[in-house]
Amino acid sequence: MQSAQTGNDIRIERLIEWLRDAHAMEAQAETMLTKQASRIEHYPELKARIEQHIDETQNQARLIESCLQRYDKSYSGLKDLGGKMMAMGQAMGGMMVNDEIVKGAQMGYVFE
């Protein structure tokens, strides 16, 4: 009986780590999309869709947080910070190209 409990504990800890990773990915996506939307001037429909995606991403993060709360856990601020820093690097890289809209769409597609 003890080993079954240990196995269950291990599965729960893996789930919690996965949820924390998922939350960090949502934080990364939100930062990346927010930076991209702030620079779009000539594509209002695309900007509106990205802003809608930001709302969806924020909702996903809230859902993940509620899953973590069921186990009396929270997201990892350190993992979220790492994801946000990666997104800032991606956003800065996107600013350096002439076809930022195309590159941004490609990055978004790959990220999803």
C-alpha positions in Angstrom: 0.0 0.0 0.0 2.9 2.4 0.8 4.4 2.0 -2.7 1.1 2.8 -4.4 0.9 6.0 -2.4 4.4 6.9 -3.3 3.6 6.2 -7.0 0.6 8.5 -6.7 2.6 11.2 -5.1 5.2 11.0 -7.9 2.4 11.4 -10.5 0.9 14.4 -8.7 4.4 16.1 -8.5 4.9 15.5 -12.2 1.5 17.0 -12.9 2.3 20.0 -10.8 5.6 20.5 -12.6 3.9 20.1 -16.0 1.2 22.7 -14.9 4.0 25.1 -13.8 5.7 24.6 -17.2 2.4 25.2 -19.0 1.9 28.4 -17.0 5.4 29.6 -17.9 4.6 29.0 -21.6 1.4 31.0 -21.3 3.4 33.9 -19.7 5.9 33.7 -22.6 3.1 33.7 -25.1 1.4 36.7 -23.5 4.6 38.7 -23.5 5.4 37.8 -27.1 1.9 38.6 -28.4 1.7 41.8 -26.4 5.0 43.1 -27.8 4.0 42.1 -31.3 0.5 43.7 -31.1 2.1 47.0 -29.9 4.1 47.3 -33.1 1.4 46.4 -35.6 0.1 49.6 -37.3 -1.0 48.7 -40.8 -2.8 45.4 -40.2 -5.8 46.2 -38.0 -7.5 42.8 -38.4 -4.3 40.9 -37.5 -3.8 43.2 -34.5 -7.4 42.5 -33.4 -6.8 38.8 -33.7 -3.6 39.0 -31.7 -5.3 41.0 -29.0 -8.1 38.3 -28.9 -5.3 35.7 -28.6 -3.8 37.6 -25.7 -7.2 37.4 -23.9 -7.3 33.6 -24.6 -3.8 33.2 -23.3 -4.6 35.1 -20.1 -7.7 32.9 -19.6 -5.5 29.7 -20.1 -3.1 31.0 -17.4 -6.0 31.5 -15.0 -7.3 28.0 -15.7 -3.8 26.5 -15.0 -3.6 28.5 -11.8 -7.0 27.1 -10.7 -5.7 23.5 -11.4 -2.6 24.3 -9.2 -4.7 25.7 -6.4 -6.6 22.3 -6.2 -3.3 20.9 -5.0 -2.6 23.9 -2.8 0.3 24.9 -5.2 1.1 28.0 -7.2 2.9 28.7 -10.5 6.7 29.1 -10.6 7.6 32.8 -10.7 11.1 31.8 -11.8 9.8 29.7 -14.7 7.4 32.5 -15.7 10.3 35.0 -15.6 12.4 32.7 -17.8 9.6 32.5 -20.3 9.0 36.2 -20.4 12.7 36.8 -20.9 12.7 34.4 -23.9 9.7 36.2 -25.3 11.4 39.6 -24.9 14.4 38.2 -26.9 12.0 36.9 -29.6 10.3 40.3 -29.8 13.6 42.1 -30.1 14.7 39.8 -32.8 11.4 40.4 -34.7 12.0 44.1 -34.6 15.3 43.7 -36.6 13.7 42.2 -39.7 11.9 43.9 -42.6 9.1 41.3 -42.7 8.2 41.3 -39.0 4.6 40.5 -39.7 5.5 37.3 -41.6 8.2 36.3 -39.1 5.8 37.0 -36.2 3.1 34.8 -37.8 5.6 32.0 -38.3 6.8 32.3 -34.7 3.2 32.2 -33.5 2.4 29.2 -35.6 5.4 27.3 -34.4 4.8 28.3 -30.7 1.2 27.1 -30.8 
